[in-house]
Each structure stands twice: as C-alpha cells, then as structure tokens.
Amino acid sequence: MNVAEAAKSAGLTPKAVRFYESEGLVRPPRAANGYRVYDEGDINRLRFLSRARSLGFSLEECRKLLDLYDDKERSSDEVRTLTEIRMEEIDRRIHELREIRKALMRLASCQGDDRPDCPILDEAASPIAAKA
C-alpha cells in the first residue's frame, strides 16, 4: 500500500509516516517505480509508534521500545524500566502543572475592573517569573 493508505490504516497523517521513515523507524521497501510500499509489518510499527507517542514517549524512547519490540530475546525488565522512567517524568510534570495552577489561582484574585493595576501582569514581569 502507498503512504496515504498506510497513514490511514495506522491512524496517522502521511506527513507523520514520512517523518517516521526519515527517522529510520519504518523502512518500507520501494517498488520499481520508486514509490514506498508499506506492508502489514510497517502498519503495525506505525500503530506502535502512534500509541507510544500518545503515551508520552519521546522519539528516542520510541526507538528503544521498537528495538526491544524487535528483539525476541529481550528482557521485559528493560521495557518496564523505560515505562517507569516515563511515569516519573509524568509525575514531575503533573506536580509542576499543579504548582502553576496554584500560582494562577492566586493571581486570578485580581479585581478585573477598569483600573490599570494588574497583579497578573506585575507577576509575569517580576524577576522571579523570568527565572521560571
């Protein structure tokens, strides 16, 4: 199947499929006319990539996961370790987002009237905000 059909089957855009190919994550052979020919194995890899990316894995982590997926002699512990690292990163981001939300809640107590005073803008312009 061609790139458009492969993209549709994998739930991706043709641009995403080409990107994954350019990164060496999918390597469809080319037909005599030079066009890529995707088979079910390629579609499975594309679906795998789509799902892994939706779970927050980086491109490099996806590369490692695909290598592990292809290695039938792998230890599942390696996959678990990558997953635990991803979960730790998500927990860190959740904590950061909660802290940002708390700060915004404090700032949202501004009067919001027709006066020019605005603690939200003042906070954003403060040196502490610039460091964040």
C-alpha positions as CSV (number, residue, x, y, z in Angstrom):
1,M,0.0,0.0,0.0
2,N,1.1,3.6,-0.6
3,V,1.9,6.2,2.0
4,A,-1.6,7.7,2.1
5,E,-3.2,4.2,2.6
6,A,-0.6,3.3,5.2
7,A,-1.2,6.6,7.1
8,K,-5.0,6.0,7.1
9,S,-4.6,2.4,8.3
10,A,-2.3,3.5,11.1
11,G,-4.4,6.5,12.1
12,L,-1.6,8.9,11.2
13,T,-1.1,11.6,8.6
14,P,1.1,11.0,5.5
15,K,3.5,13.6,6.9
16,A,3.9,11.7,10.1
17,V,4.5,8.5,8.2
18,R,7.2,10.2,6.1
19,F,8.7,11.7,9.3
20,Y,9.0,8.2,11.0
21,E,10.6,6.9,7.8
22,S,13.1,9.8,7.7
23,E,14.0,8.9,11.3
24,G,14.6,5.3,10.3
25,L,11.8,4.0,12.5
26,V,10.0,2.5,9.5
27,R,11.8,1.2,6.4
28,P,9.3,0.3,3.7
29,P,10.9,-1.1,0.5
30,R,10.4,0.8,-2.7
31,A,8.7,-0.5,-5.8
32,A,10.3,-0.4,-9.2
33,N,8.7,2.9,-9.8
34,G,10.4,4.3,-6.7
35,Y,7.3,4.6,-4.5
36,R,7.2,3.2,-1.0
37,V,5.3,0.0,-0.5
38,Y,4.0,-0.5,3.1
39,D,3.1,-3.9,4.3
40,E,1.3,-5.1,7.5
41,G,4.5,-5.1,9.4
42,D,5.1,-1.5,8.6
43,I,1.5,-0.6,9.6
44,N,2.0,-2.4,12.9
45,R,5.2,-0.4,13.5
46,L,3.4,2.8,12.7
47,R,0.5,1.9,15.0
48,F,3.1,1.1,17.7
49,L,4.7,4.4,17.2
50,S,1.4,6.3,17.3
51,R,0.4,4.6,20.6
52,A,3.8,5.0,22.2
53,R,3.9,8.7,21.3
54,S,0.3,9.2,22.7
55,L,1.6,7.7,26.0
56,G,4.3,10.5,26.0
57,F,7.3,8.5,24.9
58,S,9.9,10.7,23.1
59,L,11.2,9.8,19.7
60,E,14.4,8.3,21.2
61,E,12.4,6.3,23.7
62,C,10.2,5.0,20.8
63,R,13.3,4.0,19.0
64,K,14.4,2.0,22.1
65,L,11.0,0.5,22.5
66,L,10.9,-0.6,18.9
67,D,14.4,-2.1,19.3
68,L,13.1,-4.1,22.3
69,Y,9.9,-5.0,20.4
70,D,12.0,-6.4,17.6
71,D,14.3,-8.3,19.9
72,K,12.5,-11.5,20.8
73,E,15.3,-12.3,23.3
74,R,14.7,-9.1,25.2
75,S,14.1,-8.9,28.9
76,S,10.8,-7.4,29.7
77,D,12.5,-5.6,32.6
78,E,14.0,-3.2,30.1
79,V,10.6,-2.2,28.8
80,R,9.3,-1.8,32.4
81,T,12.3,0.4,33.2
82,L,11.6,2.7,30.3
83,T,7.9,2.8,31.3
84,E,8.8,3.7,34.9
85,I,11.1,6.5,33.8
86,R,8.2,7.9,31.6
87,M,5.8,7.7,34.6
88,E,8.3,9.6,36.8
89,E,8.5,12.3,34.2
90,I,4.7,12.5,34.0
91,D,4.5,12.7,37.8
92,R,7.1,15.6,37.8
93,R,5.1,17.4,35.1
94,I,1.8,16.9,37.0
95,H,3.5,18.4,40.1
96,E,4.8,21.4,38.0
97,L,1.4,22.0,36.4
98,R,-0.3,21.9,39.9
99,E,2.1,24.5,41.1
100,I,1.5,26.7,38.1
101,R,-2.3,26.3,38.6
102,K,-2.0,27.3,42.3
103,A,0.0,30.4,41.2
104,L,-2.6,31.3,38.6
105,M,-5.4,30.9,41.1
106,R,-3.7,33.4,43.4
107,L,-3.2,35.8,40.6
108,A,-6.8,35.4,39.4
109,S,-7.9,37.1,42.5
110,C,-7.2,40.4,40.8
111,Q,-10.2,42.8,40.7
112,G,-10.5,42.7,36.9
113,D,-12.0,46.2,36.9
114,D,-11.3,49.2,34.7
115,R,-8.2,50.2,36.7
116,P,-4.8,49.6,35.0
117,D,-3.4,47.9,38.1
118,C,-3.0,44.2,37.3
119,P,-1.2,41.8,39.6
120,I,-1.2,39.2,36.9
121,L,0.9,41.3,34.6
122,D,3.0,42.5,37.5
123,E,3.8,38.9,38.5
124,A,4.6,38.0,34.9
125,A,7.1,40.9,34.7
126,S,8.8,40.1,38.1
127,P,12.3,38.8,38.1
128,I,11.1,35.6,39.8
129,A,8.8,34.9,36.9
130,A,11.6,35.5,34.4
131,K,13.6,32.7,36.0
132,A,10.8,30.1,35.7
